[in-house]
């Protein structure tokens, strides 16, 4: 076959693990499994169900062996792999995947392979329909477990990762978390794949290993061959195939600059987040998974401003027990070493509806305007009481706060307080230690109704936290995952800024702490504006804390206040953006 001329080609994906990798492509071929499909007679149903059961049992044994190896793997990657394999193990014990496949064999009279494939496809379609990337990313885990069972059903061995050449870039249609964990960082300088997102376990594993990674590159496999040179930029999502010498030199320079910048940012770890004119700001971390705790402490976060409790519930059909939730939360509270942790109660429903709850609540749970957040919790008192008891027990091991999602009225906060006191009495009657005093209870301001009623909510709440992502979405009626309208999603829209201003002012009048935990908090571009609106508590992805801290230390708060007053008089988002960017450029220049 004649080899095509090697011309430089630039592809774009989603950078999910920081760094620049420059090397030679090694394409990871995934062995295909032939899935037979045929009807069976009634007397064959029991046999096919037994075949499925045996394949599940073999898969559990395999994952058990992998789990033992993961325990011996040092560092955060081993911890995350163990956590992931525990979830896989549970999925094979009692999950929709296994139950529905077994049901299909009986009801549709089809062979086990066909039943399993149909179930994987159905679950995949349901997850794809969910707009939330965190939930949709869990489909990779479902597919990984399902494919393992399928290989055992068809007696197809898994294609092993071959010995990789030193300095290679692994390219694939999809890299599973388990495959990523097996990569040797000394040999692999980057990962690039067609499928995947920032909140999937593959991305988390790549970050734990420190491998630059770009996922979601649609035309990747049509654009590369094994042996091609490639550059992968895990920060920008840029992928360059067959780069010219000039391009390679530019990326090497970029990599060196980032390393120098990373060293400068690391030096800020023990420095306070204080403006040039002496105003202190609290910088906290948003946390989704236990593996992130190591980075939270590395960057010197003042605490956890948002601990998403959904991770305990993902990839399972039943509700985790009180003890399971308590142990998971206790581990994270203790890891903070006395710094506060704000635990958000379940944000389930809407686009975050889990498989366990979706069927029971139907269209209401599927709607972003239906049964979600605190509405879901208050509608399932047994589940909610179990979570409250677990949180109160975890609070005995370090300072915590309880944050309620999607609140729109005072009565919701009052009902939660009653439930919390009831949970505390029950725990004490069992002789168990609980947080003492009981933790503060606050609300997320993420819908216009809450922002406009912030004065009333402030009288019933111990703190506010503005969820700028949802607040922007609901204020502008924009679904940013919809490509047709995503360009209209703008946190600098005057209406969004008014909502933030109303909420901050209400919190200040009530003398309760008020922070922000959406993406705006972690972007240095918005720091001056947020501080000018009165916010002094910013919570963000851990990796963003050093950059925001640097912006704060260069910031003249008095000047930021003046510029914010000018901005809040504007009606045009473009004019607002120009005023903010101009201020940032001038303020940074004068502060350096």
Buried (B, 14 or more C-beta within 10 A) or exposed (E): EEEEEEEEBEBBBBBBBBBBBBBBBBBBEBEEBEBEEEEBEEEBBEEBBEBBEEBBEBBBEBBEEBBEBBEEBEEBBBBBBBBBBBBBBBBBEEBBBBEBBBBBBBEEBBBBBBBBBBBBEBBBEBBEEBBBBBBBBBBBBBBBBBBBBBBBBBEBEBEEBEEBEEBBBBBBBBBBBBBBBBBEEEBBBBBBBBBBBBBBBBBBBBBBBBBBBBBBBEEBBEBBBEEBBBBBBBBBBBBBBBBEEEBBEBBEEBBEEBEEEEEEBEEBBEEEBBBBEEBEBBBBBBBBBBBBBBBBBBBBBBBBBBBBBBBBBBBBBEBBEBEBBBBBBBEBBBBBEEBBBBBBBBBBBBBBBBBBBBEEBEEBBBBBEBBBBBBBBBBBEEBBBBBBBBBBBBBBBBBBBBBBBBBBBBEBBEBBBEBBEBBBEBBEEEEBEBBEEBBBBBBBBBBBBBBBBBBBBBEBBBBBBBBBBBBBBBBBEBBBBEEEEEEBBBBBBBEBBBBBBBBBBBBBEBEBBBBBBBBBBBBBBBBBBBBBBBBBBBBBBBBBBBBBBBBBBBBBBEBBBEBBEBBBEBEEBEBBBEBBEEBBEEBBEEBE
